[in-house]
Amino acid sequence: MQTTQQGPVGAIAPRPRVAADAAVALMAAAAAVLVWACARISDLDLVVKSGSGTTVVTVGSVIVTTLVVAAAAVGLLRLLERRTAKGLQVWTVVAVTVWALSFLGPLSATRPSTGFVLALLHLLVGATLVLGLRRTHAQIAPVA
């Protein structure tokens, strides 16, 4: 069987890293939007304490926050992969720690039901990013 730099001839080459990372980020954002939409359909206002006032969690803030967190996660993962042979393992420890700390955020909810929805958002986004990025980066061979 002939081989190329991309693998065996006839085999499907893995998606480029950028496409794989973008897919994971978009899945995380879609999951967050779905939870946010379900809360809104249920007539639940997602309001959090912010300074001396309150802030409504909008779909825009859900999307932007998810994509910014995804970009930071991907950036750190790529940096660690370039700097150390155990980049994925180190990144996983850091990512899970940050994910666990993110659950302090829903404590600023103005109602328990809001806190539950926000915790669910954190759970889904974190799980999608950590598991998705680990999966795609473990499957894609490092770029030489």
HUWO-V49582 format. One record per helix or strand of 2 or more residues. SS is the DSSP state (~ for helix, > for strand). FROM is the first residue (numbers start at 0). TO is the last residue. If there is no record, write none. Layout:
# HUWO-V49582
SS,FROM,TO
SS,FROM,TO
This chain:
# HUWO-V49582
>,2,3
>,6,7
~,16,40
>,46,49
>,52,55
~,58,82
~,86,101
~,104,107
~,111,138
